[in-house]
């Protein structure tokens, strides 16, 4: 039914005990990246016209037995933004109907924008999605609710979906609504509990460095540990650019799907408009295939569409190249070092609140010693690198931010 713009990158065998669990037939699980409808796309979803938004990607979504997308903004009319860095995102609640009609069954809410409009915005999102028939995972009214996996039974296959996000401005606590935090110690036990309730554990991670098409060494190590602990597949998003894939101990790790549909005024960073759907086909014989379906955001009209065969071939060649870098520890370390060098001016000038002249000097290789000597730099490094100092620093800064928000 589908043409040669499909690319079955790799088939791997992973014994998940499907036969013993009475799995009736193959199950297709489609996972999409970040969805943030704005402008005409938002209007079309509110008008329940997903075919005009998802176009020829629609069959892949609808024909799957389970389709999941990361909802990168609250669906609310609330106008009470939280204090944070970066943009505040939101879309109209009516978008939920269009997302559901577009074939999606589940929206993940564990991301850095779900709390942009405060707790009211999150509560509106939860109620709106549930009313539209969308299941949610990765956020809740408190930490206990936010950290509940979603268990779905499909043709005898029990799938547990866990959705974690890095710590920005959306994390839930015991007394505050928000998202499911990335915390490797807690996540270990959460995966163990999910394994008791399901025979396929899907871990979704919202994290990484924006516009960097590779995982950092920390992200790579973390995703591999998820597999060591029992994940059947690990898929991450957030960086807004597509990344590579690896098969670790027989289990797929996708290090970045790229955007699914994220409207943004021009200019857009390189890679912003391209991405891929991940199709996990869990077979009744206990084998699982992974397929990447490349697409692009359309320039002349809203929405997304499959790439041409030529564009898809070039795109998948780049994904293969990124995957080869991920497989080479030395190449990964070198790429990470080069990326960090490109961020030197941005991070140092921001950390020390440098003015425009000082930033220019920094660009020319002149360190503003009058602002901060090397001894002070070492003291600050110790505050952010030492775990105990960082705990105190984080707590103090969060407390100050909460005071300003009251």
BADO-151594 format. One line per field, with one value per residue (C-alpha): residue number from 1; residue in one letter; x, y, z. Coordinates in steps of 0.5 Angstrom, whole numbers, plus 500, padded with zeros to 3 digits. Each point is the difference from the previous one (the first is absolute). Layout:
<rovexs>
i <- (NUM / ...) $
aa <- (a / ...) $
X <- (X / ...) $
Y <- (Y / ...) $
Z <- (Z / ...) $
</rovexs>
This chain:
<rovexs>
i <- (1 / 2 / 3 / 4 / 5 / 6 / 7 / 8 / 9 / 10 / 11 / 12 / 13 / 14 / 15 / 16 / 17 / 18 / 19 / 20 / 21 / 22 / 23 / 24 / 25 / 26 / 27 / 28 / 29 / 30 / 31 / 32 / 33 / 34 / 35 / 36 / 37 / 38 / 39 / 40 / 41 / 42 / 43 / 44 / 45 / 46 / 47 / 48 / 49 / 50 / 51 / 52 / 53 / 54 / 55 / 56 / 57 / 58 / 59 / 60 / 61 / 62 / 63 / 64 / 65 / 66 / 67 / 68 / 69 / 70 / 71 / 72 / 73 / 74 / 75 / 76 / 77 / 78 / 79 / 80 / 81 / 82 / 83 / 84 / 85 / 86 / 87 / 88 / 89 / 90 / 91 / 92 / 93 / 94 / 95 / 96 / 97 / 98 / 99 / 100 / 101 / 102 / 103 / 104 / 105 / 106 / 107 / 108 / 109 / 110 / 111 / 112 / 113 / 114 / 115 / 116 / 117 / 118 / 119 / 120 / 121 / 122 / 123 / 124 / 125 / 126 / 127 / 128 / 129 / 130 / 131 / 132 / 133 / 134 / 135 / 136 / 137 / 138 / 139 / 140 / 141 / 142 / 143 / 144 / 145 / 146 / 147 / 148 / 149 / 150 / 151 / 152 / 153 / 154 / 155 / 156 / 157 / 158 / 159 / 160 / 161 / 162 / 163 / 164 / 165 / 166 / 167 / 168 / 169 / 170 / 171 / 172 / 173 / 174 / 175 / 176 / 177 / 178 / 179 / 180 / 181 / 182 / 183 / 184 / 185 / 186 / 187 / 188 / 189 / 190 / 191 / 192 / 193 / 194 / 195 / 196 / 197 / 198 / 199 / 200 / 201 / 202 / 203 / 204 / 205 / 206 / 207 / 208 / 209 / 210 / 211 / 212 / 213 / 214 / 215 / 216 / 217 / 218 / 219 / 220 / 221 / 222 / 223 / 224 / 225 / 226 / 227 / 228 / 229 / 230 / 231 / 232 / 233 / 234 / 235 / 236 / 237 / 238 / 239 / 240 / 241 / 242 / 243 / 244 / 245 / 246 / 247 / 248 / 249 / 250 / 251 / 252 / 253 / 254 / 255 / 256 / 257 / 258 / 259 / 260 / 261 / 262 / 263 / 264 / 265 / 266 / 267 / 268 / 269 / 270 / 271 / 272 / 273 / 274 / 275 / 276 / 277 / 278 / 279 / 280 / 281 / 282 / 283 / 284 / 285 / 286 / 287 / 288 / 289 / 290 / 291 / 292 / 293 / 294 / 295 / 296 / 297 / 298 / 299 / 300 / 301 / 302 / 303 / 304 / 305 / 306 / 307 / 308 / 309 / 310 / 311 / 312 / 313 / 314 / 315 / 316 / 317 / 318 / 319 / 320 / 321 / 322 / 323 / 324 / 325 / 326 / 327 / 328 / 329 / 330 / 331 / 332 / 333 / 334 / 335 / 336 / 337 / 338 / 339 / 340 / 341 / 342 / 343 / 344 / 345 / 346 / 347 / 348 / 349 / 350 / 351 / 352 / 353 / 354 / 355 / 356 / 357 / 358 / 359 / 360 / 361 / 362 / 363 / 364 / 365 / 366 / 367 / 368 / 369 / 370 / 371 / 372 / 373 / 374 / 375 / 376 / 377 / 378 / 379 / 380 / 381 / 382 / 383 / 384 / 385 / 386 / 387 / 388 / 389 / 390 / 391 / 392 / 393 / 394 / 395 / 396 / 397 / 398 / 399 / 400 / 401 / 402 / 403 / 404 / 405 / 406) $
aa <- (x / x / x / x / x / x / x / x / x / x / x / x / x / x / x / x / x / x / x / x / x / x / x / x / x / x / x / x / x / x / x / x / x / x / x / x / x / x / x / x / x / x / x / x / x / x / x / x / x / x / x / x / x / x / x / x / x / x / x / x / x / x / x / x / x / x / x / x / x / x / x / x / x / x / x / x / x / x / x / x / x / x / x / x / x / x / x / x / x / x / x / x / x / x / x / x / x / x / x / x / x / x / x / x / x / x / x / x / x / x / x / x / x / x / x / x / x / x / x / x / x / x / x / x / x / x / x / x / x / x / x / x / x / x / x / x / x / x / x / x / x / x / x / x / x / x / x / x / x / x / x / x / x / x / x / x / x / x / x / x / x / x / x / x / x / x / x / x / x / x / x / x / x / x / x / x / x / x / x / x / x / x / x / x / x / x / x / x / x / x / x / x / x / x / x / x / x / x / x / x / x / x / x / x / x / x / x / x / x / x / x / x / x / x / x / x / x / x / x / x / x / x / x / x / x / x / x / x / x / x / x / x / x / x / x / x / x / x / x / x / x / x / x / x / x / x / x / x / x / x / x / x / x / x / x / x / x / x / x / x / x / x / x / x / x / x / x / x / x / x / x / x / x / x / x / x / x / x / x / x / x / x / x / x / x / x / x / x / x / x / x / x / x / x / x / x / x / x / x / x / x / x / x / x / x / x / x / x / x / x / x / x / x / x / x / x / x / x / x / x / x / x / x / x / x / x / x / x / x / x / x / x / x / x / x / x / x / x / x / x / x / x / x / x / x / x / x / x / x / x / x / x / x / x / x / x / x / x / x / x / x / x / x / x / x / x / x / x / x / x / x / x / x / x / x / x / x / x / x / x / x / x / x / x / x / x / x / x / x / x / x / x / x / x / x / x / x / x / x / x / x / x / x / x / x / x) $
X <- (500 / 506 / 505 / 508 / 500 / 500 / 507 / 500 / 507 / 501 / 496 / 502 / 498 / 498 / 497 / 494 / 496 / 494 / 498 / 499 / 496 / 495 / 502 / 495 / 503 / 506 / 499 / 502 / 502 / 502 / 503 / 501 / 504 / 498 / 493 / 499 / 494 / 500 / 497 / 496 / 502 / 497 / 494 / 499 / 501 / 495 / 495 / 501 / 504 / 506 / 501 / 502 / 505 / 503 / 498 / 504 / 503 / 492 / 500 / 506 / 497 / 493 / 502 / 504 / 497 / 503 / 503 / 503 / 502 / 504 / 495 / 505 / 495 / 494 / 493 / 497 / 498 / 503 / 504 / 504 / 507 / 505 / 507 / 505 / 505 / 499 / 493 / 493 / 496 / 493 / 494 / 493 / 496 / 496 / 507 / 499 / 494 / 504 / 506 / 496 / 496 / 507 / 501 / 504 / 498 / 505 / 503 / 506 / 501 / 507 / 503 / 503 / 494 / 494 / 500 / 501 / 493 / 500 / 496 / 494 / 503 / 502 / 493 / 496 / 505 / 498 / 493 / 500 / 504 / 496 / 493 / 503 / 501 / 508 / 504 / 505 / 507 / 505 / 497 / 495 / 497 / 506 / 506 / 497 / 495 / 505 / 504 / 495 / 501 / 495 / 498 / 497 / 498 / 500 / 498 / 503 / 506 / 501 / 504 / 502 / 502 / 504 / 502 / 506 / 502 / 506 / 500 / 498 / 493 / 495 / 502 / 495 / 501 / 496 / 496 / 500 / 497 / 505 / 504 / 504 / 507 / 506 / 503 / 504 / 499 / 493 / 499 / 504 / 494 / 495 / 502 / 501 / 492 / 498 / 503 / 496 / 494 / 502 / 504 / 502 / 503 / 500 / 505 / 499 / 505 / 499 / 507 / 507 / 503 / 496 / 502 / 506 / 498 / 504 / 499 / 505 / 504 / 495 / 494 / 503 / 502 / 493 / 496 / 505 / 498 / 493 / 501 / 504 / 495 / 494 / 498 / 498 / 501 / 502 / 498 / 502 / 498 / 501 / 506 / 496 / 505 / 500 / 505 / 503 / 498 / 504 / 498 / 503 / 499 / 495 / 496 / 499 / 501 / 498 / 504 / 495 / 494 / 501 / 494 / 493 / 496 / 503 / 498 / 505 / 501 / 506 / 506 / 500 / 507 / 502 / 497 / 493 / 496 / 502 / 498 / 498 / 495 / 502 / 496 / 501 / 497 / 500 / 499 / 496 / 506 / 504 / 504 / 499 / 502 / 502 / 498 / 501 / 495 / 504 / 495 / 501 / 496 / 497 / 502 / 495 / 494 / 499 / 501 / 505 / 501 / 504 / 507 / 501 / 504 / 506 / 500 / 498 / 506 / 505 / 496 / 501 / 508 / 501 / 496 / 505 / 506 / 497 / 499 / 507 / 503 / 495 / 504 / 507 / 501 / 506 / 496 / 495 / 504 / 504 / 493 / 498 / 506 / 499 / 493 / 502 / 505 / 494 / 496 / 506 / 498 / 493 / 501 / 505 / 497 / 494 / 502 / 504 / 495 / 505 / 498 / 501 / 507 / 503 / 496 / 504 / 507 / 498 / 499 / 507 / 503 / 501 / 497 / 497 / 504 / 498 / 493 / 502 / 507 / 502 / 499 / 493 / 499 / 502 / 496 / 494 / 502 / 500 / 493 / 497 / 504 / 500 / 494 / 499 / 501 / 496 / 494 / 500 / 501 / 494 / 496 / 502 / 498 / 494 / 498 / 501 / 497 / 493 / 501 / 500 / 494 / 495) $
Y <- (500 / 505 / 502 / 499 / 506 / 496 / 498 / 493 / 502 / 494 / 494 / 497 / 494 / 502 / 494 / 503 / 494 / 502 / 493 / 498 / 506 / 498 / 505 / 499 / 504 / 505 / 507 / 506 / 506 / 507 / 505 / 507 / 506 / 507 / 503 / 507 / 503 / 507 / 505 / 497 / 493 / 501 / 503 / 493 / 496 / 504 / 499 / 492 / 500 / 496 / 497 / 507 / 500 / 493 / 499 / 494 / 498 / 499 / 492 / 498 / 503 / 498 / 493 / 499 / 496 / 506 / 507 / 504 / 508 / 505 / 505 / 506 / 505 / 501 / 500 / 506 / 507 / 502 / 506 / 499 / 498 / 498 / 503 / 497 / 500 / 499 / 501 / 498 / 496 / 498 / 498 / 500 / 494 / 498 / 498 / 493 / 498 / 501 / 496 / 494 / 500 / 500 / 493 / 502 / 496 / 502 / 507 / 501 / 506 / 499 / 506 / 507 / 504 / 496 / 505 / 506 / 502 / 498 / 495 / 502 / 499 / 493 / 498 / 503 / 496 / 493 / 501 / 503 / 494 / 495 / 503 / 499 / 492 / 501 / 497 / 504 / 498 / 504 / 505 / 501 / 504 / 498 / 495 / 494 / 501 / 502 / 494 / 495 / 496 / 499 / 493 / 498 / 493 / 499 / 493 / 497 / 504 / 504 / 506 / 505 / 507 / 504 / 507 / 504 / 507 / 504 / 505 / 507 / 504 / 494 / 495 / 498 / 499 / 497 / 507 / 502 / 498 / 499 / 495 / 493 / 502 / 496 / 497 / 494 / 497 / 501 / 498 / 494 / 498 / 502 / 496 / 494 / 501 / 501 / 493 / 497 / 502 / 500 / 496 / 506 / 506 / 506 / 506 / 507 / 505 / 508 / 502 / 502 / 506 / 504 / 500 / 495 / 494 / 495 / 498 / 503 / 494 / 501 / 499 / 494 / 497 / 501 / 497 / 494 / 499 / 500 / 494 / 497 / 501 / 496 / 505 / 497 / 507 / 507 / 506 / 507 / 507 / 507 / 502 / 502 / 497 / 493 / 495 / 493 / 493 / 495 / 492 / 499 / 493 / 499 / 506 / 506 / 507 / 506 / 506 / 505 / 500 / 507 / 504 / 497 / 507 / 506 / 506 / 506 / 506 / 501 / 499 / 493 / 496 / 495 / 494 / 503 / 498 / 493 / 494 / 492 / 496 / 494 / 494 / 494 / 494 / 495 / 493 / 494 / 496 / 504 / 504 / 507 / 505 / 507 / 505 / 507 / 504 / 507 / 506 / 507 / 506 / 504 / 507 / 502 / 497 / 498 / 493 / 494 / 496 / 494 / 501 / 499 / 494 / 504 / 504 / 494 / 497 / 505 / 501 / 493 / 500 / 506 / 496 / 494 / 504 / 503 / 493 / 498 / 506 / 497 / 493 / 503 / 503 / 504 / 503 / 502 / 503 / 504 / 502 / 502 / 504 / 504 / 501 / 503 / 505 / 503 / 501 / 503 / 508 / 499 / 496 / 504 / 507 / 497 / 497 / 507 / 504 / 504 / 506 / 501 / 502 / 495 / 495 / 502 / 500 / 493 / 498 / 503 / 496 / 505 / 498 / 505 / 499 / 507 / 496 / 493 / 497 / 493 / 499 / 502 / 496 / 494 / 501 / 501 / 493 / 497 / 502 / 497 / 494 / 498 / 496 / 502 / 508 / 499 / 498 / 506 / 505 / 497 / 500 / 507 / 503 / 496 / 503 / 507 / 499 / 498 / 506 / 504 / 496 / 502) $
Z <- (500 / 502 / 494 / 501 / 504 / 506 / 503 / 504 / 503 / 504 / 503 / 507 / 504 / 507 / 504 / 504 / 501 / 496 / 499 / 507 / 501 / 494 / 495 / 495 / 494 / 498 / 503 / 497 / 505 / 497 / 504 / 497 / 503 / 502 / 498 / 501 / 496 / 498 / 495 / 494 / 503 / 507 / 496 / 496 / 506 / 503 / 494 / 501 / 493 / 501 / 493 / 498 / 506 / 500 / 492 / 498 / 506 / 503 / 498 / 504 / 506 / 499 / 498 / 506 / 506 / 505 / 498 / 504 / 500 / 504 / 502 / 500 / 503 / 505 / 496 / 504 / 500 / 506 / 500 / 507 / 497 / 505 / 501 / 496 / 495 / 493 / 496 / 503 / 495 / 500 / 495 / 500 / 504 / 494 / 496 / 505 / 495 / 494 / 503 / 502 / 493 / 497 / 503 / 506 / 506 / 505 / 502 / 504 / 505 / 503 / 497 / 501 / 498 / 503 / 506 / 496 / 502 / 507 / 503 / 497 / 493 / 502 / 503 / 494 / 496 / 503 / 500 / 493 / 498 / 504 / 497 / 493 / 501 / 501 / 505 / 504 / 503 / 503 / 504 / 506 / 506 / 504 / 500 / 502 / 494 / 495 / 501 / 498 / 494 / 495 / 499 / 493 / 498 / 493 / 496 / 507 / 500 / 506 / 499 / 506 / 498 / 504 / 498 / 504 / 499 / 502 / 505 / 497 / 503 / 499 / 506 / 504 / 508 / 506 / 500 / 493 / 493 / 495 / 496 / 501 / 502 / 497 / 506 / 499 / 507 / 500 / 493 / 501 / 505 / 496 / 494 / 504 / 503 / 492 / 499 / 505 / 496 / 493 / 495 / 496 / 503 / 496 / 503 / 497 / 502 / 499 / 500 / 497 / 497 / 495 / 493 / 501 / 496 / 505 / 507 / 505 / 504 / 506 / 496 / 496 / 507 / 503 / 494 / 500 / 507 / 499 / 496 / 505 / 505 / 495 / 495 / 493 / 496 / 502 / 496 / 501 / 498 / 501 / 496 / 494 / 496 / 498 / 502 / 500 / 502 / 503 / 502 / 507 / 503 / 495 / 501 / 496 / 503 / 496 / 502 / 497 / 495 / 498 / 500 / 498 / 499 / 503 / 497 / 501 / 496 / 495 / 501 / 502 / 503 / 495 / 501 / 503 / 494 / 500 / 504 / 500 / 503 / 504 / 498 / 505 / 497 / 506 / 497 / 502 / 500 / 505 / 495 / 499 / 494 / 500 / 494 / 499 / 496 / 498 / 499 / 499 / 502 / 494 / 498 / 496 / 504 / 507 / 502 / 499 / 494 / 498 / 497 / 493 / 498 / 499 / 506 / 504 / 498 / 501 / 507 / 502 / 498 / 505 / 505 / 499 / 501 / 506 / 502 / 499 / 504 / 506 / 499 / 501 / 507 / 497 / 495 / 505 / 505 / 494 / 497 / 507 / 502 / 493 / 502 / 507 / 496 / 496 / 506 / 504 / 499 / 501 / 507 / 503 / 498 / 503 / 506 / 502 / 497 / 496 / 496 / 492 / 501 / 504 / 496 / 494 / 503 / 502 / 493 / 499 / 505 / 505 / 507 / 504 / 506 / 503 / 501 / 502 / 502 / 499 / 507 / 500 / 494 / 504 / 505 / 496 / 496 / 507 / 501 / 494 / 499 / 508 / 501 / 507 / 498 / 494 / 505 / 504 / 494 / 497 / 506 / 501 / 493 / 500 / 506 / 498 / 493 / 504 / 505 / 493 / 498 / 506) $
</rovexs>
